[in-house]
């Protein structure tokens, strides 16, 4: 069985790490669920992907990358116009999928990629009997922003026509984008919440014992790092609790000059490094964690009982604040805005929570066991449709052939029950520090 996963990767490492976690979960569980071996490809466009391993029989395909620019995107490095790069990416994606003929194609967040680069490929794989899934974070943005984004790609109905299922990687009792309108009705009819992609995440295959030392430590981690400078500049001035060190991991995408400035300001009890091969291991070992509000960071964090203070990034999107304060309202983390954060506030928070453990057992963190089950059901449904298709006519039959029945596009995953209340709003979040 061949599976393909796509992420556009314009900013940060979350898309890469999310699809990688899905690949390991599918490789682990689908053989026992289907009786078939599994292999696959992860199509990405960040060179950072190559530092993460994959299950045996899986591989990365790295496309020429893009970066956010005024009014859209621009080539990250290739000497090309954006139109030329888009044509190259479109042709590469279509050729890869045509040769591989996956039975399941999972697209992360952006239904048709950048500039519609996936539209032809999605039609192509569906004509081969492949099932298509749109995977969404539990928080997208404010409904008005997301409404405009759905319309920009042709409207919710067009997206719904192109995908057999929508998987929302979250807990509807914490935040349900169907209830807020971020996932409109046409897509909500095909949507199911999976739980956060937290438990059973793959080992990243490394550690940083030299950086953290052998003693107790608190941790600040900034995801990819491209937008973590404001938090880093505050965290580096914070005092760790007595008997603890402070480890700051800026992320590999932080600007070199900014990283050097942060490291130069570090005191004797603070160590600043750019990258760790084992952020989940560091989070689990730390006595307390300060982090930003990206999906992947929090999904990994919630599989531990480490106390956490989430400081969402400001600007760009409302996604991180909405996630941070919804999880704070659910009692999973503490949250604080960057605007009134200071080194003294961080120092006091570290001192208050060191030695405590966070209980997150009431949050659904089982997405990486739910997704393989949903995938198995979709693949089994596709095979049953093919088996039920009319058999070809015999040699003695008339030369006029009937038109084969098309694959059904109307086999949605069962929608999860809607919550009894709307998700908490930012104005209602009295649980912030």
N, C-alpha and C positions, 0 to 999 in steps of 0.2 A: 504494500500500500504506500503510495507516494503522497506526501502532504507538502504544501507550500504556504509560507507565511510572508507577509509584506509589511514593511514599515518605511515611511518616507524619510525619517531621521533628519529633520532640519535643525533641531536644537536639542541638546542634552542626550543622555544615555537611556532614558526611561523606555522608549519604544523598543530599543534593542534588547534590553534586559527583560522586558515583559514578554516579547516573542520567544526569547531564549527559554524562559521559565515554562512557557507553553509547550515548546518542543520537548523538553525533558519530561513533562507530565504526559504528553501524548505517547512518547516513546516508551514510557514506563507502563502505562495502563492499557493502551489500545490493543496490544497483542493478546492479552487475556480476555478482553472484551469482545474481540472480533475473530480470534483465531488466526490472525495474519500478522506477519512481520511488518514493521513500519520504518520508513526512511523519509527524508525530506530535505527541503531547501529553505533557508531564511534569506529573503531578499532585503537588503538594507543599503544605505548609502552613506554610512559613516565608517571611516577606517578604524575607529575604535572597536568596531564589532569583532575584528579579528583577534583581539586579545581575550575573548571569551570562548571557551571550548563548547562543544556540542556533543550530543550522544553519538555513538558509533553509527555510521551510515547516514549522518546528516552533515550538511555543509552550508557555509555562507556564500552568498553571491553579493559582491559589493558593487553598487552602481556609482557612477560619477555623482558627486554630492551637490546639494544646494544649501544656501544659507538665506535666512530672512533678509529682505531688503525693502526699501521704501515701496509700498504698493504691491508687495508680493515676495518673489524669491529671485535670487541671482545664482549663477554657478559659484560653488564654493572655491574651486581651484582651477577647473578646466578653462582654458582660453577659448571661450565660446560665447555666443549669445545665449540668452535663456531659451529662445525658440529652438536653437540648434541643440542645446542640451536636452530639452524636453523631447525632441524627436529621437535623439539617441536613446534616452531612457525608455521611451515608449517601445521602440523597436527591440531593445534588449529584453525588456520584461516579456513582451509577446513571444519572442523566440525561445526564451527559457521555458515558459509555461507550455508552449506548443511541443517542445521536445520532451518535457518531463511528464506531461499529462497527469497532473495531480488529481486525486479523488476528492480532496478537500483543500480549499484555498481560504486562508484567514487573513483579512486585511485589518490593519491596526489604525483605528481612529478616522482616517481620511478615506471615504469610500472609493474615490476614484484617483487617489494619489494627488500629485501636484499637477495642476493644469490639465486634468482629465487623462493622465498618462495610463491609467488602468482600465479605462472604459472598454477599449477593444479587447484587451486580454480577458476581462471578466466575461464578455460575451463569448469569447473563444473557448474558455474552459467550460462554461456552462453547456455549450454545444457538444462537448465531449462527455457530458454527464457528471461533471464535477459539482460538488456542493460548495457554495460560497457563504462566508460568514463575515459580518462586520463586527469587530471587537471594539468596545467602547469603554473608556474610563467611566467611573460612576459619576464624576463631575465633569462637565464640558465647559460651560461658561454661563454668563447671564442668558436667560432665554432670548432676549432681543438680539444679542450678538449671534447666538447659535441659529436663530431663525434666518438671519441673513446668510449664514454659511450654508445652510441646507438649500436655500434658494439659489445660491451661487453655483451649486453643482447640479441644478436641475429640479430641485424640490424633493420633499420626502417621498413622494410616490415613485419618482424615478429611482431613488436609492432602494426603496422597498422592492421594486421590480428586479433589481440586480442582485439581491442577496436572499438566500434561503432562510437565514436566521440572523438575529442580532444578539450578541452576548455582552451583557453589561457586567463589568468586573467589579462588583461591589455588593453591599448589603442594603437592601431596600429600606430596612428599618433605620439605617443611618442617613442615607441620602438616596432618593429615587428620582433619577432624571426624567422618568416618564410622568411623575406627578408634577414636576416643575415646568414641564413643557420642553425641556432640552431635547428629549427624544419624542418627536411628535407622533400623533396617533397612528399614522401609516406604518411607522417603524415599531412603535410600541406593540402592535399586534403580532410582530415577529420576535419580540424581545423577551429575554429571560435574564434575571440576575443570577450570577454564578457564585457569589461570595468573593471576597477579596482574594487576590492571587498571593496568598501569604504562606500557609503551611506547605511544607515539602518543596520549598524552593531549592534549586540545584546549588551545590557547593561551588563557589567561584574558584576553588582550586589554589588558594594561596592565603597568606597571612602577612602581618607586618609586626612580628614580635620585637624587632629592633626599634621600631618607632614608638610602640606603646610601652615597651619595657616589661618587666615582670611584675610590677606593682599594680595598685589600683589606679584607675584613670577615668576621667570623664571625656566625652567625645563631642566634637562639633563636626558635622559632615554636610557638604554643600552640593551633593549630587554631581552633575557634570561640571559645575563650577562657572559656567559662562555668565550666570547672573547672580553669583553668590558673593560679590565683592562687598556689598553693604553689610551683610551679616558677618562676614569674615573680619572686617575692620573693627566691629564691636566685640566679637568673641575673643579676638587676640588680646584684648585688654582685660578680659574677665579673669578673676582669681579662682583657681580650682580649690575645692575644700582641702583642709589640712590632710596631709598624707596621700594626696592624689596628684597625678599629673593631668594636664589637659592636652589632648591630641586633637588637632584640627586637620581635616582632610579637605582640601579646597576643591578637588575634582580636576581631571586632566584638561578640561576646556577653559579653565581660568586663564586670562591673559597673563603672559609671562611677567611683564612689568608689575602688574597688580599682585601676582603671587610673591614676587621678590619683596615688594613693600610690606606685605603682611608678614612674611617670614622674618624680615628685619626687625619688626616691632615685637616679636615674641619674647616673653620673659623666660627666666631660667626654668620655670615649671611647665612651660608650654612648648610643644613640638608641632611644627607646621610641615605637612607633606602634601604633595600634589595628588598622589594616587595610592590606593590600596587595592590589591587583588581580592580582598576579602572584607568588604564593608559589612555584610551581614554578620560575619564573625566578630568584627569589632563592636558592632551594635549590641550583640548578645553578651559580650564580655564587659562592656562599659558599665559603670555605675549610674550613669545618666547620659542622655543624648540631647543635643540641640541640633535641629535640622530644619530644612526648608519643607515645603508642602507638596512636593511632587508625588504622583501616584506611586511610583515604584519604590521610592524611599520609604513611604509610609506603609506600603504593603509588606516590605521586608521587616520594618520595625515592629509591626503588630504581631509578627510571629514570635516575638520575645516578650519578656516581662520587664524590660528596661524602661524606667521612667523617661518620658520624652517631652520636650518643649518644642513645638512647631512654630516657626517664624516664616510665614508664607512670603513669597516674593511680592513686591508691589508693582503694579503696572502690567503691561503686556496682556494678561488675561485675569479674569476674576476666579479662575479655576482653583488656584492654590488657597486663597482665603476661604472660599466656600467649603472646600474639603477640610481644612484645618479646624474651622470653628464647628462644623458638623460633627467631626470626630471628638472635639473637646466637649460638645454638648452630650455626646454619647458616653463620656467618661473614659475614653480610650487614651487621650493625650491631654496635655495643657497646650494653650495657644496664646500667642502674643503678636501684635502688629509690630512691624519694623519701625514705625514712626516714633513710638515712645519707648523703644528698647534702648537700654544702656548697658555698659559693662557691669555696673553695680547691680542692675536687675538680674543679669545672668549669674553673677556671683552669688547673689542671695538665693536664686532658684536652685543652683547646684547644691548649695549648703542645705536647703530645705528637703530635697528629695533623695540625696545620697543615703543608701541603706534601705530605701523603700523598694517595693516591687509593684508593678502595674498589672492589674487584672483586666485582661481583654477577652476573657472566655465568652462574654455575651455578644461578641461581634462575630459574624459569619466570615471565617477566614479560610474556607474550604474550596475556593475556586479551582485550585489545581487538581482536585479530585473530581470536581463537577464537570469541568471542561472535557476530559476524555470521555465521560459518559455521554455528554451531549454530542460529541463528535462521532462516537460509535453509532448513535441513533440516526444521525444525518446520513452517514455512509451506508448503513443498512437500508435506510429508506431509498437511497439512490439506487442501490443494487436491486431492490425489489421492484422498483419502477422499470429498470432495464429488463429484468426477467419477465415482467408482464407485458412488455412490448410485443406487437405482432411478429410472429416468426416470418422469415423471408419466404417468398413463394417458391415452390418446387420448380424443377426444370420444365415440367409439363404444364405449368400454370400459364395463364395469359401473360402477354408481354407488358401490359399496363400494370404498374405496381401501385398499391395504395400508399398514401402518405403516412409515414410512421407517426404514432402519437408522440407529441413533444413531452419532454420531461416536465413534471409539474413544478411550478414555481410557487405553489401555494401550500407548502408543507411547513408552516412555521413551528418553531419550538413553542411549547406551551408557555404562555405568558405567566410570570410570577404574579401572585396576588398583590394588589396595590396596598400600600400601607394605610393604616387607619388615620394617619395624620400626614400633613405635608412636612418635608424636611425643615429643620430649624433654619431660620434666616439669620443673617449676620447681626441684625439689630437685636435678636433675641438671645445672643450668646453671652450670658452672664458668667459662664464657666471660664472665661479667659483669665489669665494671670493678672 
